[in-house]
């Protein structure tokens, strides 16, 4: 499996993001959305998870596979990444909810609210990070 993680990178908020201040994603229809799951994971453990961890764990949480052994979970993870996966540039967090995603030198991710001084410092290139824009929601 090839390494799909980002290193020393900022995924900046999408140009067509509908909010001007970051928002916590809401639960819809009584279920946690991908945005909610990803937000909760990253917010609870800044700079602890990689992009691969977030993508797999958010998929796994929505599968309702209770009582899955660690061996079975590892097999599912291998199968999950055997297929092409959208990266966090397409996550609802930077596309819809105004959260920048900051990756450190070890590929671990943290949230950065778009209205914060830290986000503005990072997006202006003052931290030496590679800056990638989140995918737009609409064709430009």
N, C-alpha and C positions, 0 to 999 in steps of 0.2 A: 504494500500500500504506500502510495506516495504521500509526502507530508503536505497537508492542505492548510497548515496554519500560517498566520501572518506574524511577522517579527518587526519590532520597532516601527509600527504603522498606526496611523489614525484613519479609521473609516469615518469620514465627515458626513454630517447630516445631508440628505439628498437636497438638491436644488429646489425641488418642488414639494418639500416637506410642508404639510398644512399647518403646523404649529410654529409659534415663535418662542415658546418656552417649553422645555421638555416636560412630558407628561408620563405618569405611570399608566401602563396599558390596563384597560378595564377587562374584567371577566365578562364573557358574553354567553348568554344562554345557559348559565350555570356551569360552564366548562372553562377551564383555563385555555386561552389561546396560545399559539406559539409565542406571540409577543409577551404574554404574561409569564410563561414558563422561562423564556430566555431572560427577561428582566429579573425575575426572582433569583435565578441561578447566579447571574453575574453580580447583581446587587448584594447578594448574601456572601459572596466570596470574591471580592475584587482581586484581580491578578492571581487567581488560583486555577482557573479553567482555560483551556485552549479553545480555539474555534471548533476543532473536532469534537471536544468534550461537549460544548454547548449544542452543536448540531445534533449529535447522537442522543444526548440526554433529553433534549426537548422532543425529539421524535419518539424515543422510548417511553417517556412519560405519557404521551398521548395514546400509546398502544394498549394500556391497561393490562400489562403482562405481570400481574402480581405473582409473587413466589417464584420468580425466575432465578435460577442459580447463577453464580458468577461466571461459570463456564459457558452457560447458555447465553448470558448477556454478552460475553466476549465474542461468541460465535455470531450473534446478531449484529454486533458492531462491525465485525469483518464483512459481513454480508451488506450492511448498510453502506459502507464506504467502497464496496466493490462496484457500486453504481455511481454515476456522476451525481454530485450533490451541489445545490446552490450554496454559495458562501454567505457569510454574514453581511456582505454588501447588499444582499437582497432581504435582510431581516427587516421586519416592521419597526424595530427600535430606531434605526437611523432614517428610515424611509417615512414613517408616519408620526413617531412619537418624540422626535427631537433629541435623541441620545447619540452622541459620538461614541465610537468604540475604540479604545486605546489598547494596543498590544505592546507588551514589553519585549525585551530581547530574548526571552524564553518562550514567546508566543502566547503568553497568558493575557487575558482580556479584562478590562474594567470599563465601566460606564463613565461618560463625561457629559454633563448636561450642556446643551448648546448655548445657554445664556450665561454660563460661568466664565470668569476671567481665564481659568485654565484652558477651557475649550478654545477661546479666542487666541490664546498664546500658542496652542498646539496647531490650530488651523492656519495660523500665520507663518508656520515653519520655524518658530523659535526653539523647538525642541529637537530638531534634526530628525524627525520621524518622516517616513514616507506617507504622503497624504493621498488617500483614495476616496472618491466620493461614493456614497451609497447609490445604489441603482435608483433611477427616477421611477416614479409610479406611472407617469404618462410619457408617451413618446414626445420628443421635443421637436 
